[in-house]
Amino acid sequence: MTYPYEVSKAQEEILKNNVMFGGPWRGPLITSGKGVYCYDRDGREYLDCESQAWSLGLGFGNEEILEAVFEQAKHVYHIKGGLNTFPRLRLVEKILELVPDVFDRVSFEPSGSIANEAAFKLSLINKPKARYFLSLYYGFSGNTLATAAASWHATKVFGHKYGGGVKYLGFMENFIKVPNPYCYRCIYGEKYPGCNLTCAKQLEATVKYGVPGPVAALILEPVQASGGQIPCPPEYLKEVRRICDEHDIILIFDEIQTGFGRMGTMFAMDYYNVIPDIATIGKAMGSGFPIAGTILKKDLLGFQDGTDDNFTYCNNPLSQTAALKTIEILIRDNIPENAKKIGELLTKGFKEMQKDYPIMGDVRGPGLHIGIEMVKDPVTKEPAVEETQKIYDIALEKGLLLGLGGASPHLVKIKPPLIITEEEANKLLERFEDTLKEFYKQK
Ligand SMILES: Cc1ncc(COP(=O)(O)O)c(C=O)c1O
């Protein structure tokens, strides 16, 4: 296959230094992909455990997505937010069909971070007297600063004393962190299940005694991803819902990673049977075409004026078409069910392996949202940070692209495309075990 814009290996080394990227550089230059596999410039194959920032739920090179997007591109491929298109209307209709009936509005956003910012803005609109937010230890909500704080329109806009953005200034200092339900390393020394849910009690105590004013919202990921693949226990989330209801706090579920099938259900709210007031979505929603969204409950106020929320790329018909096709395929092919089934197979396989390789401190799901916490010693649980980096490098040689990174560098993430078959999952387990064997051999 000829490749557009090819770059020699020598040029690659030079040009790489001109790319300013705020994340870790890891892994080879990828030139193509199909299904769960991708290939580097030398034609080496990698089984992808990271779905490329967890976005390729349907894997690489899905032809149906490609065709739908290409067809849409012939009509219109970019449009500003203030003009409507068929894909946008169909997509809002589809998303509202997928979530519980309590929701009735969706704003489309160019990225997950911005979807979460929209959720914060909506919270402040609905709780105008509140200035505080709660978020969990190890939580991750995105990579933007409060962009409104730097923008002219926040403080002054023609014809108004202040722009809409003034509502959001100052909120950044007002995030108060509360303990997460990190059962493998419970800071209260408790053991789940059967514990006192002290983490939830601490959350309620913070709301009552530890915040110097009303709280607008609590944001959490039902399974903390970047922070270390930490699933919220079901009782914890139910308790969080009760606390938010009792103290008049908006509950935001960041479903940017949990949404669109990864948990074995369409959304985490289905898995846990707990419904938030606002949900944010993104990543796998567009199968790699950039799109995110913020879903709002019926009884909450939406954006109030023309400066509240509007981005150049908030209405991309190609991404919307990709999202529509993604949802169609997820439902038609029972993809969440596959994520559940293969997730169980993989988790069982890793737990078996854990008996022989003590570096695998903890294996946890659910679905294809799998994390393996690597430790130097299963008793002391000291994080095996350098060892995990080594394992990542060996895995690459074995044809496995592991998920790594975020706040816990000793976490291996196994989150392949949701279309992975049983045969591919067994190959993944095999390559992982080969990696560990090699790691122990070199040790
Ligand atoms: C749970 C969660 N929320 C928000 C984000 C931010 O999304 P984006 O990178 O699309 O801005 C991420 C990205 O990794 C995420 O994992």
The ligand as an SDF file (V2000), in Angstrom:
LIG
                    3D

 16 16  0  0  0  0  0  0  0  0999 V2000
  -12.4340    9.5760   32.1570 C   0  0  0  0  0  0  0  0  0  0  0  0
  -11.9270   10.6390   31.2330 C   0  0  0  0  0  0  0  0  0  0  0  0
  -12.5060   11.8370   31.2370 N   0  0  0  0  0  0  0  0  0  0  0  0
  -12.1040   12.8180   30.4020 C   0  0  0  0  0  0  0  0  0  0  0  0
  -11.0770   12.6190   29.5230 C   0  0  0  0  0  0  0  0  0  0  0  0
  -10.6480   13.7140   28.5940 C   0  0  0  0  0  0  0  0  0  0  0  0
  -11.0660   13.4440   27.3200 O   0  0  0  0  0  0  0  0  0  0  0  0
  -10.3230   14.1340   26.0620 P   0  0  0  0  0  0  0  0  0  0  0  0
   -8.9270   13.6260   26.0720 O   0  0  0  0  0  0  0  0  0  0  0  0
  -11.1400   13.6850   24.8940 O   0  0  0  0  0  0  0  0  0  0  0  0
  -10.3840   15.6020   26.2660 O   0  0  0  0  0  0  0  0  0  0  0  0
  -10.4390   11.3830   29.4970 C   0  0  0  0  0  0  0  0  0  0  0  0
   -9.3160   11.1410   28.5640 C   0  0  0  0  0  0  0  0  0  0  0  0
   -8.4870   10.2870   28.7470 O   0  0  0  0  0  0  0  0  0  0  0  0
  -10.8690   10.3680   30.3680 C   0  0  0  0  0  0  0  0  0  0  0  0
  -10.2910    9.1680   30.4030 O   0  0  0  0  0  0  0  0  0  0  0  0
  1  2  1  0
  2  3  1  0
  2 15  2  0
  3  4  2  0
  4  5  1  0
  5  6  1  0
  5 12  2  0
  6  7  1  0
  7  8  1  0
  8  9  2  0
  8 10  1  0
  8 11  1  0
 12 13  1  0
 12 15  1  0
 13 14  2  0
 15 16  1  0
M  END
$$$$
